[in-house]
Amino acid sequence: MPQTKYFLAALLFSVFSGFAQTTTIENGNLKMEVDGMMQVKITSTFKDAKPLMDAFVASEKLVMPLSEISEFKVTNVSEADIVGNVKGKQWEISGEYQNKGIYIAKKLIVKKYDSFPDLLSTQVSYENKSEKGIFIEKWVNNDYKILSQGDEPPFWAFQGSSTDAREDWIKPLTKAYFQKNYMGQNMTDYGGGIPVTDLWRKDVGIAVGHLAMVPKLVSLPTEVDSTGSYGEISVEKQFDERTIFKAQDTLTTEETFVMLHKGDYYNALTAYSNLMQAKGIEMPKTEDAAFESIWCAWGYERNFTADEILGTLPKVKELGIKWAVLDDGFQIAEGNWNADPKKFPRGNIEITEMVDKIHDEGLKAKVWWTPLAADPGSKALVENPDMRIFQKDGSPEYITWWDAYYLSPANPKTYQHTKEIIDLFMNEYGFDALKMDGQHMNGVLPDYNPDLGLEHPEESVEKLPEFFQMIYDESRKIKPHAVIENCPCGTCMSYFNMASMNQAVSSDPLSSWQIRHKGKTYKALIPQTAYYGDHVELSDNGNDFASSFGIGAVLGTKFTWPKDNPDASDSFLLTPEKEKVWKKWFSMYNEKMLSKEAYLGGLYDIGYDKPETHVIEKEDTLYYAFYADDFNGSISLRGLNTDKRYTVTDYFNNIKMGKVSGKDATIEVAFKQFLLLEVTPTR
């Protein structure tokens, strides 16, 4: 009997004190294993998924100047239920690191949310139990090395950061690749984004990101080694300066996550957005007017005349377009939004009269605007010079694109100034919508203004979404159906700003590919919000309506008629030949209104499936859009009811393609650039 007691005591000691065994946490097809030194391995249990990792790794750690603290001997494991809006279960795994006078306690919280399979969140607290402080450079969460499995390319990735390169959000990754994906300002005008990185292979994908409810200055680096044998992703907080982790202090990371999925990144972004909304972010409801087609006066550029704009309106109406947009050049300056007397000698009343004439044509009117930008010497900064952001040395943050200063979204004076502009636009001028424009809107620097009384300078970063929410709310108090477009030119739009707009846009796309994959991204995150493909003149060859139409984007154009402005940098004249093309697309758009229907983004992998395919469901009909430079072969029509037969029509060219069974729907096709198919149940 004493021997039995001794054996049991020894066993309990090994389980609850030494923790030599591994803790396994599963959610759906995601399995996380944490060993006795708090090293982690991620495994996919999806059918036919190949291994993601071949070893345990230090996925959560502290990095010092010449070393890292990554091995913590587990001392305790406990489980508890999660109460609140998002229910589930959490595991608390505690461990300790002791070496050469450094003593750090680590507490890893892993959460499994019941309504979000295939996802686990992680948050770590570190307590410095040493007798002195230590220098740290960064904390790292969810650092995983994902094996390549012979795909070509080895990986595709979604990366949600923003730089002046205006890069693709979706791209293939090959060997010797690195991108930092910092969520703060990467250069003067560019920052912010979607705090998710998704790396996928043909068989399975993995996403990491943070779940904070406001923007955070973290990075989500993506790397592929020099041989292409693995890809590495993580979430990390790099401290700007050498930071002392003081004795007895506690450092807590953001709540971050890891998620597995099949197919491309679409399902992961959908789950991320749904979780964020379950946690409390409220996305706006659908606004019908945001789905109507758009003409913008930007084809005439800044030196437009009022007569040019008003003279184009009859042609806009004839083409079936519903919106007219007054773009840059009407104002005195960024920071003084009254009418430029050179264009409007009688002042603001002339803009009001222009808006009235737009309405008389049966059109709605939208106005261009750059919130948070004010030119040095403008009325706004002369009256309130301390509205600007103060950098650490007291200097302003400069917006190079507009030759302007950033205004602080954490400053009450900025709020008051902005409300006055909204009143000018909506009440005095009578506009129905705002086109908020500029890459600078996506993020700001920390504000060190000593008179603001901020708890910490990064509050300006975190309060940016509140600022845009104020604009949305104030505008719709004046015009209950106001359309609020946010166009952060060339950036990957901040997820947190999406809650304060009802019209997204491809925002100065560099290619038709960008129009399409940005559209897929927005439809994953905010499917109820209209997505505008921007002026067709920005697409490939300046006339690729199909890239917007086929993915369910709002059509738009900036044509000039009957002649160009002589000072414009390029011609956008609507010639008789172009007019036939424009009329066909806008007529077809108004007839089908696919932009308001359900986008089925999980049926095709935008990276590995060829040709590139997008699908929209309208009642019992599926609309397929295929894109390739030149394709000749068999295509599979996924998503059909297996018990039905369907009639396939090339609806752009009005050609019957035959009938297929929903159970095994494949057809032979040949096309260049695009193919648009309507697949309807056979009656």
SULJO-V786712 format. One record per run of one state. SS is the DSSP state (helix for helix, strand for strand, loop for the rest). FROM is the first residue (numbers start at 1). TO is the last residue. If there is no record, write none. Layout:
SS	FROM	TO
SS	FROM	TO
//
This chain:
loop	1	1
helix	2	18
loop	19	22
strand	23	27
loop	28	29
strand	30	34
loop	35	39
strand	40	44
loop	45	56
strand	57	57
loop	58	60
strand	61	63
loop	64	67
strand	68	69
loop	70	72
strand	73	82
loop	83	87
strand	88	99
loop	100	101
strand	102	113
loop	114	118
strand	119	128
loop	129	133
strand	134	147
loop	148	154
strand	155	159
loop	160	169
strand	170	173
loop	174	176
strand	177	179
loop	180	181
strand	182	182
loop	183	184
strand	185	185
loop	186	190
strand	191	191
loop	192	195
strand	196	200
loop	201	204
strand	205	210
loop	211	218
strand	219	219
loop	220	221
strand	222	224
loop	225	229
strand	230	245
loop	246	249
strand	250	252
loop	253	255
strand	256	261
loop	262	265
helix	266	279
loop	280	287
helix	288	291
loop	292	293
strand	294	296
helix	297	300
loop	301	305
helix	306	318
loop	319	322
strand	323	326
loop	327	330
strand	331	333
loop	334	335
strand	336	339
loop	340	347
helix	348	360
loop	361	363
strand	364	369
loop	370	372
strand	373	375
loop	376	378
helix	379	383
loop	384	384
helix	385	387
strand	388	388
loop	389	389
strand	390	390
loop	391	395
strand	396	396
loop	397	397
strand	398	399
loop	400	403
strand	404	407
loop	408	411
helix	412	429
loop	430	432
strand	433	437
loop	438	438
helix	439	442
loop	443	458
helix	459	462
loop	463	463
helix	464	478
loop	479	482
strand	483	487
loop	488	494
helix	495	500
loop	501	502
strand	503	505
loop	506	511
helix	512	525
loop	526	529
strand	530	535
helix	536	538
loop	539	539
helix	540	542
loop	543	544
helix	545	549
loop	550	553
strand	554	557
loop	558	559
strand	560	560
loop	561	572
strand	573	573
loop	574	575
helix	576	592
loop	593	593
helix	594	596
loop	597	597
strand	598	599
loop	600	611
strand	612	618
loop	619	620
strand	621	636
loop	637	644
strand	645	650
loop	651	654
strand	655	661
loop	662	665
strand	666	681
loop	682	683
//
